[in-house]
Amino acid sequence: MVKRTTDKTAGVELGREVEHLITEATRQVEDELRLEDEGWVNLTGLTTEIIPDSDRQNNLKLSRLYYLKDPLGRQAIRLWTDYTFGTGMTWSTEDEGAKKALESFWDSKDNQSVLSSRGQRKSSDKLLVDGEIFFAIFLGPKGQSTIRRIDPLEITEIITDSEDIENVLFYKRSWADRQGRAHVTIYRSTRNIKNEAGQDSSGATVTKTDDALVYHMTYNTIGMRGNPLLLPALDWIKQYRRFLASRIAIMLALARFAWKTKVKGGSAAVEAIKAKTHEQEINAGSHLIENLGVETTAIKTETGAAQAYQDGRMIKLQIAAAVGIPEQYFGDISIGNLATAKTVELPMMKMFQSYQSIWGDAYQDIDEVILEHNGIAPDKWYVDRDFPAIAPEDIAQAAMALLQILQVMPELAYSNDVKQMALMTLGINDPAEALDAMSQEAKSNPEVALAKALRNFKELLAKGNGVSYSDIKTYTTIVNEAKGAK
């Protein structure tokens, strides 16, 4: 009876001890989480921004640092931009007036830092790294408009309609010039060209603005301000860098001693052996001659590399998930194969296609500001944009598919969109320019116009739907003009 009571008491004490150990082990993790929660606002009563402005700026600076110094952060941004823009976005429009207005804007030497292929890639990098980008559009005389970027850290306030938070009226910028003089400037939004009245956070009415119009583009956000693509990965990148640094420290420590020598005798014998081998350069392939009083063996340095690889991989997977790119794209191609590549490529393609659409909408919005400023009617504002193919296509397979489609729908052969897609598949650097050159050649060469007219006429006859008088008149006019030119 006494023994049974003693066992029960011992069991209770053991349970308390285990509970105490678990509590101590988890206390540090709970403390870290508690510290991480500091600085975040309570979700109850939340308006638009989840992250306070000061934390957002710190995240932006940290994202810039990791983009420049960390291999994984750099690779993530590079892959997003490479897959989305490649050699650059191209555009075309049918209306000659709209085309002339946009060409003067896109081809201007002053705008190449933003609108050229190099400028497009830089804008994409800035959007992904900073989470937002501000374009300042200066509407000069017709054909002389310029565009620049504004550092997001300089935009201190977004002024909206008091009754419609989605209607942005002004952007407040606090900045310093190259002489160090402070400035506070207010710009109109591209949606506030008529300069509607608005009030800033202090309640003051905005009456004077700078000449520039600002177009704000955000990413990775549900609020007014954007967040970096790397934001969900920042903590994991930091821990992965610490993990690798610790592994390197272990390797360096183990590498200090490679051999162990036992010597029979006192300190004099030890010093004699040490004088012969310590810090002496030994040629590769040399013989080690010993007597029975000396024994030299290699030190076994078990580093636990296999387990460390798995530990590091778990951290890297969090980074890969945060940026939406599978782990085989981050330096370890051995874990990828054709089957997994086909499986993971579709989500990546959807992700980058949506990113292309975001940029397509942004460029359309900017172009509409330019077209409106140049007096182009709204029904002429459509611009066809083409981004490079995200995944390379088999040219032979694409050509066969195009031929099969044209057999069913031969009228597509005269579509500029189809022609431009075919040129991009062939890898033409500037398909819009090549298409324009083909159009000019067709206009200047009467034989091309004649052949096209006769082919269309033949197709109408083959369909058996009958040929109208207007069709005959049109083709007769084209033939006569071609003969006259010839």
Residue, then its C-alpha position, 0 to 999 in steps of 0.5 A: m500500500v505504501k509502495r503503491t502510493t510512492d509510485k503514484t507520487a513519483g509519477v505525478e512529480l515526473g509529469r510536472e517535470v516534463e510539463h516544466l521542460i515543455t514550458e521552458a522550451t516553448r517560452q523563447v518561441e512565444d517571447e519572439l512571437r510576442l515581440e514580432d506582434e509589437g508594432w502591428v495594429n489591432l485588426t479590429g476597427l482596421t481601415t485600409e492599411i494592415i502594416p503601419d507606415s513606419d514598418r512599411q518603409n522599413n520593409l521596403k528598405l530591407s527588401r532593397l537590401y536583400y535584392l542587392k545582396d542576397p542570392l535568393g532574393r535577387q533570383a526571385i526578382r530576376l525570374w519574375t522580370d525575365y519571364t514577364f518582359g524578356t526582350g520587352m513589350t511591344w505595341s501597335t494601333e490602327d489609328e494613324g493619329a493615335k500611332k503618331a502621338l504614342e510614337s512621339f511619347w514612346d520613342s522620345k529620347d527623354n523617355q527611354s530610361v522608363l519606356s525602352s526595354r531596359g526601362q521596362r525591366k527596371s520599372s518591373d524590378k522597382l515594382l517588385v522590390d518596393g511593392e509600388i511605383f509612382f510615374a510622374i507624367f509631364l504633359g508638355p506641348k503635343g509630342q513632347s510629354t515626358i515620364r519619370r519615376i518618383d521614389p516611393l519613400e518620398i510619397t508621404e500622403i495619398i489624398t482621396d475624395s472624402e466620400d470615396i477612398e478609391n478616388v485618389l485626387f492628389y499625391k503629397r511628396s516630401w523630398a530634398d534636391r541635390q543641394g539638400r534643400a527640403h521641398v513639399t510638392i503636391y501632384r494631381s492624380t491621372r484621375n484628377i486632370k480637372n483638378e478637383a478640390g481635396q483636403d490633406s490629413s491636416g484638413a487643409t484644402v489643396t489649391k496649388t499643385d505641380d504640373a506633373l500628373v502621377y500614376h500610382m501602381t501597386y502590388n502585393t496589397i489590399g490597401m492604398r500602398g503596395n508591399p514588396l514581393l519579398l515581404p513574406a520571405l524577408d524573415w525566412i531569408k534572414q534565417y537562411r543566411r544565419f543557417l548557412a553562416s552557422r554551417i560555414a562556421i562549423m566547417l571552418a572550425l572542423a577544418r582547423f585540425a585534419w591530423k592527429t599524431k600520438v608520440k611516445g615520450g615527453s614534451a621534448a619528443v612532441e616538440a621535435i615532431k611538431a617542429k618537423t610538420h607544424e605549419q610546413e607545406i607538404n607536397a601532394g603525394s608525399h610519404l609519411i615515414e614514422n617509427l613505432g613511437v609515432e602514430t598519425t591518423a586523420i581526424k574524422t570530421e562528421t559534419g552532419a551535412a545530409q541532415a543539414y541539407q534537409d534542414g536548409r531545404m525546409i527554410k528554402l521552401q518557405i522562401a520559394a512559396a513566398v515568391g511563387i517559384p519552385e525550389q529547383y529554380f533556386g540553385d538545386i536543379s537535381i530535385g527537378n525533372l521533366a515531370t515536375a517541370k510540366t506540373v509546376e510550369l502551369p501555375m508559374m505561367k498563370m502567375f506571370q500572365s497575370y503580372q503581364s496583364i497588370w503591366g498591360d493595364a498600367y501602360q494602357d492607362i498611361d497611354e490614354v493620358i497621352l492620347e487625351h492630351n493630344g486630342i485623340a477621340p476615345d474610340k481611337w484609344y485601343v492599343d494592342r500590346d504583346f508581351p514575349a512568350i513566357a515559355p519558349e514554343d517549338i517553332a516547327q510545332a507552332a508553324m504547323a498549328l498555324l497552318q492548320i488553323l489557316q486552312v479552316m479560317p484563311e481570313l486570319a492570314y490578313s490579321n495583323d495580330v496573327k502576323q505579329m504573333a507569328l513574328m514573335t514566335l520566330g524570335i523577331n526582336d521588334p515584331a511591330e517594326a517588321l510588321d510595319a515594314m511588311s505593310q509598307e512593302a505591300k503598299s509600294n509593291p503593286e504585284v503584292a496588292l494584285a496577288k492579294a486581291l486575286r486571292n481574296f476574289k478566288e476564295l469568294l468564288a470557292k465558297g460558292n456564296g456568290v459575289s456582289y457587285s461591290d466586290i467585283k467593283t472593289y477588286t476591279t479597282i485594285v487590279n486597275e490601280a496595280k496595272g497602272a502603277k506597274 
